[in-house]
Amino acid sequence: MYSNWYAVQVRSGKEDKFVEWCEKKVNHQTYKDIFIPRVMMAKKYQGKWHNEKRVLFPGYVFVITDQVEDLFQELKKIPDLTKMLGEYKGEIFPIYSKEVQYLHKYDQEGHVVNMSTGYIEGDNIIITDGPLMGYEGSIKKIDRHKRIAYLDIDGFEDITSVKVGLEIISKN
């Protein structure tokens, strides 16, 4: 039960408010989970590094349901709904299994992609800890000073570039 995942496009910056409204106004029998994937990022201020959670896919909320038509009717009551991704000729299709696998692959706990750590050896990035371990080939670019790795994700109706936390300990 509840095996289909859907992406809901909402106004960027309104993701938390949208989920809050859904929890108050939408029939809970129409979905298993509604969530915002987040990413743990390091940010430096006041001379120190601090961990902060940020939205992984700005403008998107994810929902797990097997009653998409009923849920969509309920979601129409919520402000800031833009559309359901995968809508085609009046039918709504779930996100592809490879996209769900991507979310599972990096999503460690509580729908948060934690920081990874690693080092650079020659031209290769070696991840020693975190959700990027074993997926070094997915990294398109890194910003060592901001502790960010950039990944291109093929899915969600387009290729999406996402930022995840990556601390490079050393470079050889």
C-alpha positions, 0 to 999 in steps of 0.5 A: 500500500502507498507505493506511488510517489508524486512531486507537487510543484508549489511556490518556491519558498512556500514549501513549509507553509504548503505542508503545514496547510496539508496537515491541517486541511487535507484528509489524511486517508488520502496519503501516507506521507507528505514531505520536503527533502532537505539537505544539511549544508555548512555555512560560515558566519561569526567566524565559525561553521554551522550546520543548516538544513535547506530545501533540496528541491526548492518549489517541490513537495513530495507525497506518497499515495495510492489515491492520487485523484482524491488527493489532488482534489484535496490539494486544490484547496491549498494556496500556493499549489502550482501543479502536480508533476506528471500530469498528462491528458487529465491523468497524473503519473507517479515519479519514475522509480529511478527518481524514487531510488535517488531520493532513497539513496541520498535521503538518510534519515527524516528526509534529510541528506546529510553532509558527506566528507572526503578528499581529493587525490589527483583528479579524483574525489574520494568520499569516505563518509556520508550519503555520497559514498560510492556515488562519486561519479554523480558529482559534477563540480565541488566548491571546497570553500563553501563545502558544496558538491553539485549534482545533476539529477535526471528527472522531475521532468528535466535535468535538475542541478542540486547542491549537497554538503561535502567537506573535503578534508585534504587534497593530494 
